[in-house]
Amino acid sequence: MNHTSLIQIIKVGPVQDKVYENRPYQIQECECILINDDGTPEAVGVLRLGDQMRGDKAPTVGTYSAKFSLKPSPKDRKIGAVLTGLTAVGKQAAPVAPKA
């Protein structure tokens, strides 16, 4: 089951190292605006990036058609939406050079 939503990424956070039940893992999150069908903002929130979109493969600031799928969480088996793909919509911001 797949679903798409229009989002605007306004900030990409750093990769974070975490530990759960003595198992290390990494997460990376983005600050996003959910966009209604009429182009108006619906809500602001945090979107967790999947393994395939983390680090050097993380998206840049911009507007995207986001593809989601329903999957169970490995932590508690609760089913929730998981980001599975991003397709750029319109002109994207140029990547920012890392600070020295």
C-alpha angles and dihedrals in degrees: 000000000000133000132182130210134179112242136173115214109213100173135014113209127212125271108267127206113222138174127213120180090345091306116120120219139158133235134185124190137194130209105233144180117218109222123213121225089259091056097254122127114262103180144340121231150132123280121197115222119226124237092265092057101043131111114349089006094055117124121252127235109291147089121300144176099234120207118209135187131192113246137159117255113245088218101057106355091242112148116238143150115284123193108242103168147001127208118190116240118201125336115345127214116257114255114264117237113243117259114254 
